Amino acid sequence: PGLRPGREAFAAIIHFSRNLFGSKLLIYLTGQVDNAAVGTLGETRLGWYAFGENQSATVVVGVGATVAQIALPALAAARDHLPDLRQIYLNMLRLTATISTPMQVGGIVIAELAVVLFFGEQWRGSVTVFQAYLTFRLLDTLVRVADATVSAVGRTEVRFRVDLIQLPFFLVGVYLGVVVFESILSVAWTLTLVRTTAAAIYFTQTLRLTDLKPGVLWRYLLPSTLASALMGLSVWGLYASGWLFERLAFINGGFWQQMVLFVLLVAVGGLLYFSLLILLDRRGFTEVFLMAWEIVLPEGPRRQIDARWRRLRNQVPWLRWF
């Protein structure tokens, strides 16, 4: 800020913003090209495809983008001190993965039940597209935090280059899915492969920028990944077997039967996930919980609740385990 900024200030701003603008432009184009091409397969299939793709991004926007916005000021403040920057990046990635990964794995497992229950039978054709794109969103959610880190260190050209390299492969994927296979599921899976590969390359570049070793990153992400996978397998087995659905046969009405089934599956999955996470990495779970606690609540209410919790723990000895 100043009345007479130097020429170098404008040069830095232009260098930063042109790469950011170029990257956003490419993201916009790739986000529209596939829909335009799928439209040639008919309105119904376009509706299913666009619906499945858009709904798969819910967790990315709700969790990944939110954490990225929260992390950006802290990352920018630590940009000149690499160890602090790296630790903030690791903490935010673990926070994002802990929240988003089980939601997305659960979405893959019970996609058909959830889509039909909340949106109607007419959207059943979007389920496979939704599931395909959710596999990409598992990484895409973490990439949002990586984006904040790249912006904080002023290296926006990294994302622009990756998006530019991705563009021709994206177009080939669209052509294969629409012209060769003539299937919205083929489009979804080919573009999932292209986007996931590009996201992995970009994510690897952010590790180099922060001098973060893959082994260290994996130690932070492995517990939530493993807990989510085991939870997903368990919920899928419970859902696919039909055992729980048969136990709910006494409920009259298909809608309420499915609603109760959905609630029970989510409850079982959530309980199982957090139990596994505590067993696998109790210290990491505690750190993530406290971090989320500080982000969600202002300092005043947080202190009041903490004080009441400490008094309750002193009165009830078994609560000290928590």
The 8 nearest C-alpha neighbors of each residue, nearest first, counted from 0:
[[1, 2, 4, 3, 8, 5, 9, 12],
 [0, 2, 3, 4, 5, 8, 9, 6],
 [1, 3, 4, 0, 5, 8, 6, 9],
 [4, 2, 1, 5, 0, 6, 8, 9],
 [5, 3, 1, 2, 8, 6, 0, 9],
 [4, 6, 7, 8, 3, 9, 10, 1],
 [5, 7, 8, 9, 10, 4, 11, 3],
 [6, 8, 10, 5, 9, 11, 4, 12],
 [9, 7, 11, 6, 10, 5, 12, 4],
 [10, 8, 12, 11, 7, 6, 13, 5],
 [9, 11, 7, 13, 8, 12, 14, 6],
 [10, 12, 14, 8, 9, 13, 7, 15],
 [13, 11, 9, 15, 14, 10, 16, 8],
 [12, 14, 16, 10, 15, 11, 17, 9],
 [15, 13, 11, 12, 17, 16, 10, 18],
 [16, 14, 12, 13, 17, 18, 11, 155],
 [15, 17, 19, 13, 18, 14, 20, 12],
 [16, 18, 20, 19, 14, 13, 15, 21],
 [19, 17, 21, 156, 20, 16, 155, 159],
 [18, 20, 16, 22, 17, 21, 155, 23],
 [21, 19, 17, 23, 18, 22, 16, 24],
 [22, 20, 18, 24, 19, 23, 17, 159],
 [21, 23, 159, 19, 25, 24, 20, 18],
 [24, 22, 26, 20, 25, 21, 27, 19],
 [23, 25, 27, 21, 22, 26, 20, 28],
 [26, 24, 28, 22, 27, 23, 29, 21],
 [27, 25, 23, 29, 24, 28, 30, 22],
 [26, 28, 30, 24, 25, 29, 23, 31],
 [29, 27, 25, 31, 30, 26, 32, 24],
 [30, 28, 26, 32, 31, 27, 25, 33],
 [29, 31, 27, 28, 26, 32, 33, 34],
 [32, 30, 28, 34, 29, 33, 35, 27],
 [33, 31, 35, 29, 34, 30, 28, 36],
 [32, 34, 36, 35, 31, 173, 37, 30],
 [35, 33, 37, 31, 36, 32, 38, 49],
 [34, 36, 32, 38, 33, 37, 31, 39],
 [35, 37, 33, 38, 34, 39, 32, 177],
 [38, 36, 34, 39, 40, 35, 45, 33],
 [39, 37, 45, 35, 36, 40, 41, 34],
 [38, 40, 37, 41, 36, 35, 42, 177],
 [41, 39, 38, 37, 44, 45, 42, 181],
 [42, 40, 39, 38, 43, 44, 45, 37],
 [41, 43, 45, 44, 46, 38, 40, 39],
 [42, 44, 46, 45, 41, 47, 40, 48],
 [43, 45, 47, 46, 42, 41, 48, 40],
 [46, 44, 42, 48, 38, 43, 47, 37],
 [47, 45, 43, 44, 49, 48, 50, 42],
 [46, 48, 125, 44, 50, 45, 49, 124],
 [47, 49, 45, 51, 50, 46, 125, 44],
 [50, 48, 52, 46, 51, 47, 53, 45],
 [49, 51, 47, 53, 48, 52, 46, 54],
 [52, 50, 129, 125, 128, 48, 54, 49],
 [51, 53, 49, 55, 50, 54, 129, 48],
 [52, 54, 50, 55, 56, 51, 49, 57],
 [55, 53, 56, 51, 57, 52, 50, 129],
 [54, 56, 52, 53, 133, 129, 57, 132],
 [55, 57, 59, 54, 53, 58, 60, 136],
 [58, 56, 60, 59, 54, 55, 61, 53],
 [57, 59, 61, 62, 60, 56, 99, 63],
 [60, 58, 140, 63, 56, 57, 62, 61],
 [61, 59, 64, 58, 57, 62, 63, 56],
 [60, 62, 58, 59, 57, 65, 63, 64],
 [61, 63, 65, 58, 59, 64, 60, 66],
 [64, 62, 140, 59, 66, 65, 143, 60],
 [63, 65, 67, 60, 66, 143, 62, 68],
 [64, 66, 62, 68, 67, 63, 61, 69],
 [65, 67, 69, 63, 68, 64, 70, 62],
 [68, 66, 144, 64, 70, 65, 69, 147],
 [69, 67, 65, 66, 71, 70, 64, 147],
 [68, 70, 66, 67, 71, 65, 72, 73],
 [69, 71, 67, 73, 68, 72, 66, 74],
 [70, 72, 74, 147, 68, 73, 69, 75],
 [73, 71, 75, 74, 70, 76, 69, 68],
 [72, 74, 76, 70, 75, 71, 77, 87],
 [75, 73, 71, 77, 76, 72, 84, 151],
 [74, 76, 151, 72, 78, 77, 73, 71],
 [75, 77, 73, 74, 78, 72, 79, 151],
 [76, 78, 84, 74, 80, 75, 79, 83],
 [77, 79, 75, 80, 152, 76, 84, 74],
 [80, 78, 77, 81, 76, 84, 152, 75],
 [81, 79, 77, 78, 83, 82, 84, 76],
 [80, 82, 84, 83, 85, 79, 78, 209],
 [83, 81, 85, 84, 80, 86, 209, 77],
 [84, 82, 86, 85, 81, 80, 77, 87],
 [85, 83, 81, 77, 87, 82, 86, 74],
 [84, 86, 88, 82, 83, 87, 209, 81],
 [85, 87, 89, 83, 88, 84, 90, 82],
 [88, 86, 90, 84, 89, 85, 91, 83],
 [89, 87, 85, 91, 86, 90, 92, 84],
 [90, 88, 86, 92, 87, 91, 85, 93],
 [91, 89, 87, 93, 92, 88, 86, 94],
 [90, 92, 94, 88, 93, 89, 95, 87],
 [91, 93, 95, 89, 94, 90, 96, 88],
 [94, 92, 96, 90, 91, 95, 220, 97],
 [93, 95, 91, 97, 92, 96, 287, 90],
 [96, 94, 92, 93, 98, 97, 99, 91],
 [95, 97, 93, 99, 100, 98, 94, 92],
 [98, 96, 94, 223, 95, 93, 99, 100],
 [97, 99, 96, 95, 100, 94, 101, 102],
 [98, 100, 96, 102, 101, 95, 97, 103],
 [99, 101, 96, 103, 102, 98, 104, 97],
 [102, 100, 227, 104, 103, 99, 105, 98],
 [103, 101, 105, 99, 100, 104, 106, 98],
 [104, 102, 106, 100, 105, 101, 99, 107],
 [105, 103, 101, 107, 106, 102, 231, 100],
 [106, 104, 108, 102, 103, 107, 101, 231],
 [107, 105, 103, 110, 104, 108, 109, 102],
 [106, 108, 130, 104, 110, 105, 109, 103],
 [107, 109, 105, 106, 235, 110, 104, 231],
 [108, 110, 112, 106, 111, 107, 113, 105],
 [111, 109, 106, 113, 107, 112, 108, 114],
 [110, 112, 114, 113, 109, 126, 115, 123],
 [111, 113, 109, 110, 115, 114, 116, 261],
 [114, 112, 116, 110, 111, 115, 117, 109],
 [113, 115, 111, 118, 116, 117, 112, 110],
 [114, 116, 119, 120, 118, 112, 113, 117],
 [117, 115, 113, 114, 119, 112, 118, 257],
 [116, 118, 114, 115, 113, 119, 112, 258],
 [117, 119, 115, 114, 116, 122, 120, 121],
 [120, 118, 115, 121, 116, 122, 117, 114],
 [119, 121, 115, 122, 123, 118, 116, 114],
 [120, 122, 119, 123, 124, 115, 118, 125],
 [123, 121, 124, 120, 125, 119, 47, 115],
 [122, 124, 125, 120, 126, 121, 115, 114],
 [125, 123, 122, 126, 47, 127, 121, 44],
 [124, 126, 47, 51, 128, 123, 122, 127],
 [127, 125, 129, 128, 123, 124, 111, 130],
 [126, 128, 130, 129, 125, 131, 184, 124],
 [129, 127, 131, 51, 125, 130, 126, 184],
 [128, 130, 51, 126, 127, 132, 131, 55],
 [129, 131, 127, 107, 133, 128, 132, 126],
 [132, 130, 128, 133, 129, 134, 188, 127],
 [131, 133, 135, 134, 129, 130, 191, 55],
 [132, 134, 136, 130, 135, 55, 131, 129],
 [135, 133, 132, 136, 137, 131, 130, 191],
 [136, 134, 132, 133, 137, 195, 191, 138],
 [135, 137, 139, 133, 138, 134, 140, 132],
 [138, 136, 135, 134, 139, 140, 100, 133],
 [139, 137, 136, 141, 140, 135, 142, 198],
 [138, 140, 136, 142, 141, 137, 135, 143],
 [141, 139, 59, 63, 142, 138, 143, 136],
 [142, 140, 143, 138, 139, 144, 92, 63],
 [141, 143, 145, 139, 144, 140, 146, 138],
 [144, 142, 146, 141, 145, 63, 140, 64],
 [145, 143, 67, 147, 146, 142, 141, 63],
 [144, 146, 142, 148, 143, 147, 149, 205],
 [147, 145, 143, 149, 144, 148, 142, 150],
 [146, 148, 150, 144, 71, 145, 149, 67],
 [149, 147, 151, 145, 146, 150, 74, 152],
 [148, 150, 146, 154, 152, 151, 147, 155],
 [151, 149, 153, 147, 148, 152, 155, 154],
 [150, 152, 75, 148, 149, 153, 74, 147],
 [151, 153, 149, 150, 78, 154, 148, 75],
 [154, 152, 150, 151, 155, 149, 15, 156],
 [155, 153, 149, 156, 152, 157, 150, 15],
 [156, 154, 157, 18, 158, 150, 153, 19],
 [155, 157, 159, 18, 154, 158, 160, 19],
 [158, 156, 155, 160, 159, 154, 161, 201],
 [157, 159, 161, 160, 156, 155, 162, 22],
 [158, 160, 22, 156, 162, 157, 161, 18],
 [161, 159, 163, 157, 162, 158, 156, 164],
 [160, 162, 164, 158, 163, 159, 165, 201],
 [163, 161, 165, 159, 160, 164, 158, 22],
 [162, 164, 160, 165, 166, 161, 159, 25],
 [163, 165, 161, 162, 166, 160, 167, 168],
 [164, 166, 162, 163, 168, 167, 169, 161],
 [165, 167, 169, 163, 168, 164, 162, 170],
 [168, 166, 170, 169, 165, 171, 164, 163],
 [169, 167, 171, 170, 165, 166, 172, 193],
 [168, 170, 166, 172, 167, 171, 165, 193],
 [169, 171, 173, 167, 172, 168, 174, 166],
 [170, 172, 168, 174, 169, 173, 175, 167],
 [173, 171, 169, 175, 189, 170, 174, 190],
 [172, 174, 170, 176, 171, 175, 186, 33],
 [175, 173, 171, 177, 178, 172, 176, 170],
 [176, 174, 179, 172, 173, 178, 177, 171],
 [175, 177, 186, 185, 180, 173, 174, 181],
 [176, 178, 181, 174, 175, 180, 173, 179],
 [179, 177, 174, 181, 175, 180, 176, 173],
 [178, 180, 175, 181, 176, 177, 174, 182],
 [179, 181, 176, 182, 178, 177, 175, 185],
 [182, 180, 177, 178, 176, 179, 183, 40],
 [181, 183, 185, 184, 180, 176, 177, 186],
 [182, 184, 186, 185, 187, 48, 44, 176],
 [183, 185, 187, 182, 186, 128, 188, 127],
 [186, 184, 176, 182, 188, 183, 187, 189],
 [187, 185, 176, 183, 189, 184, 188, 173],
 [186, 188, 184, 190, 185, 189, 128, 191],
 [187, 189, 191, 185, 190, 186, 131, 192],
 [190, 188, 192, 172, 186, 191, 187, 185],
 [191, 189, 193, 192, 187, 188, 172, 194],
 [192, 190, 188, 194, 189, 193, 135, 195],
 [191, 193, 189, 195, 190, 194, 196, 188],
 [194, 192, 190, 196, 191, 195, 197, 169],
 [195, 193, 197, 191, 196, 192, 190, 198],
 [194, 196, 198, 192, 197, 135, 193, 191],
 [197, 195, 199, 193, 194, 198, 192, 200],
 [196, 198, 194, 200, 199, 195, 201, 165],
 [199, 197, 195, 201, 200, 196, 202, 194],
 [198, 200, 202, 196, 197, 201, 195, 203],
 [201, 199, 203, 197, 202, 198, 196, 204],
 [202, 200, 198, 204, 203, 199, 197, 161],
 [201, 203, 199, 205, 204, 200, 198, 142],
 [204, 202, 200, 206, 201, 205, 199, 207],
 [205, 203, 201, 207, 206, 202, 208, 200],
 [206, 204, 208, 202, 207, 203, 209, 145],
 [207, 205, 211, 203, 209, 204, 208, 210],
 [206, 208, 210, 204, 205, 209, 211, 203],
 [209, 207, 205, 206, 210, 204, 211, 149],
 [208, 210, 211, 206, 207, 85, 205, 81],
 [211, 209, 207, 208, 206, 212, 85, 81],
 [212, 210, 206, 209, 207, 213, 85, 215],
 [211, 213, 215, 214, 210, 216, 206, 207],
 [214, 212, 216, 215, 217, 211, 206, 203],
 [215, 213, 217, 212, 216, 218, 211, 219],
 [214, 216, 218, 212, 217, 213, 219, 211],
 [217, 215, 213, 219, 214, 218, 220, 212],
 [216, 218, 220, 214, 219, 215, 221, 213],
 [219, 217, 215, 216, 221, 220, 214, 222],
 [218, 220, 216, 217, 93, 221, 215, 222],
 [219, 221, 217, 218, 222, 223, 93, 224],
 [220, 222, 224, 218, 217, 223, 225, 219],
 [223, 221, 225, 224, 220, 279, 226, 276],
 [224, 222, 226, 97, 225, 221, 220, 227],
 [225, 223, 221, 227, 222, 226, 228, 220],
 [224, 226, 228, 222, 227, 223, 221, 229],
 [227, 225, 223, 229, 228, 275, 224, 272],
 [228, 226, 101, 230, 224, 225, 229, 223],
 [227, 229, 231, 225, 230, 226, 224, 232],
 [230, 228, 232, 226, 231, 227, 233, 225],
 [229, 231, 227, 233, 228, 232, 272, 268],
 [232, 230, 228, 234, 229, 233, 105, 235],
 [231, 233, 235, 229, 230, 234, 236, 228],
 [232, 234, 230, 236, 231, 235, 229, 237],
 [235, 233, 237, 231, 236, 232, 238, 230],
 [234, 236, 238, 232, 233, 237, 108, 239],
 [237, 235, 233, 239, 234, 238, 240, 232],
 [236, 238, 234, 235, 240, 239, 233, 242],
 [237, 239, 235, 236, 240, 241, 234, 243],
 [240, 238, 236, 241, 237, 235, 242, 234],
 [239, 241, 242, 237, 238, 236, 243, 235],
 [240, 242, 244, 239, 243, 238, 245, 237],
 [243, 241, 245, 240, 244, 246, 237, 238],
 [242, 244, 246, 245, 241, 247, 237, 238],
 [243, 245, 241, 247, 246, 242, 260, 248],
 [246, 244, 242, 248, 247, 243, 241, 249],
 [245, 247, 243, 244, 248, 242, 249, 241],
 [248, 246, 244, 245, 249, 250, 256, 243],
 [247, 249, 245, 250, 246, 244, 256, 251],
 [248, 250, 247, 251, 246, 245, 256, 252],
 [251, 249, 248, 256, 247, 252, 255, 253],
 [250, 252, 249, 253, 256, 255, 248, 254],
 [253, 251, 254, 255, 256, 250, 257, 249],
 [252, 254, 256, 255, 257, 251, 250, 258],
 [253, 255, 257, 256, 252, 258, 116, 259],
 [256, 254, 258, 257, 253, 252, 259, 250],
 [255, 257, 253, 259, 254, 258, 250, 260],
 [256, 258, 260, 254, 255, 259, 261, 253],
 [259, 257, 255, 261, 260, 256, 254, 262],
 [260, 258, 262, 256, 261, 257, 255, 263],
 [259, 261, 257, 263, 258, 262, 264, 256],
 [262, 260, 258, 264, 259, 263, 257, 265],
 [263, 261, 259, 265, 264, 260, 266, 258],
 [264, 262, 266, 260, 265, 261, 267, 259],
 [263, 265, 267, 261, 266, 262, 268, 260],
 [266, 264, 268, 262, 263, 267, 269, 261],
 [265, 267, 263, 269, 268, 264, 262, 270],
 [268, 266, 264, 270, 269, 265, 271, 263],
 [267, 269, 265, 271, 266, 270, 230, 272],
 [270, 268, 272, 266, 271, 267, 265, 273],
 [269, 271, 267, 272, 273, 268, 274, 266],
 [270, 272, 274, 268, 269, 273, 267, 275],
 [273, 271, 269, 275, 274, 270, 230, 226],
 [272, 274, 276, 275, 270, 271, 277, 269],
 [273, 275, 271, 277, 276, 272, 270, 278],
 [276, 274, 278, 272, 273, 277, 226, 279],
 [277, 275, 273, 279, 278, 274, 226, 280],
 [278, 276, 281, 274, 280, 275, 279, 273],
 [277, 279, 275, 276, 280, 281, 274, 273],
 [280, 278, 276, 277, 222, 275, 281, 226],
 [281, 279, 283, 277, 282, 278, 276, 284],
 [280, 282, 277, 284, 283, 278, 285, 279],
 [283, 281, 285, 284, 280, 286, 277, 287],
 [282, 284, 286, 280, 285, 281, 287, 219],
 [285, 283, 281, 287, 282, 286, 288, 280],
 [284, 286, 288, 282, 283, 287, 289, 281],
 [285, 287, 283, 289, 288, 284, 290, 282],
 [288, 286, 290, 284, 285, 289, 94, 291],
 [287, 289, 285, 291, 290, 286, 292, 284],
 [290, 288, 292, 286, 291, 287, 285, 293],
 [291, 289, 287, 293, 292, 288, 286, 294],
 [290, 292, 294, 288, 293, 289, 295, 287],
 [291, 293, 289, 290, 295, 294, 288, 296],
 [294, 292, 290, 291, 296, 295, 289, 297],
 [295, 293, 291, 292, 296, 290, 297, 69],
 [294, 296, 292, 293, 291, 297, 290, 301],
 [295, 297, 293, 301, 294, 292, 298, 300],
 [298, 296, 299, 300, 301, 295, 293, 294],
 [297, 299, 301, 300, 302, 296, 293, 303],
 [300, 298, 301, 302, 297, 303, 296, 304],
 [301, 299, 303, 302, 298, 297, 304, 296],
 [300, 302, 298, 304, 299, 303, 296, 305],
 [303, 301, 305, 299, 300, 304, 306, 298],
 [302, 304, 300, 306, 305, 301, 307, 299],
 [303, 305, 307, 301, 306, 302, 308, 300],
 [306, 304, 302, 308, 303, 307, 301, 309],
 [307, 305, 303, 309, 308, 304, 302, 310],
 [306, 308, 304, 310, 309, 305, 311, 303],
 [307, 309, 305, 311, 306, 310, 304, 312],
 [310, 308, 312, 306, 311, 307, 305, 313],
 [311, 309, 313, 307, 308, 312, 314, 306],
 [310, 312, 308, 314, 313, 309, 315, 307],
 [313, 311, 309, 315, 318, 314, 310, 319],
 [312, 314, 310, 311, 315, 316, 309, 319],
 [313, 315, 311, 312, 316, 310, 318, 309],
 [314, 316, 312, 313, 317, 318, 311, 319],
 [317, 315, 318, 319, 312, 313, 314, 320],
 [318, 316, 319, 315, 320, 312, 321, 313],
 [317, 319, 312, 320, 316, 321, 315, 311],
 [320, 318, 321, 317, 312, 316, 313, 315],
 [319, 321, 318, 317, 316, 312, 315, 281],
 [320, 319, 318, 317, 312, 285, 281, 316]]
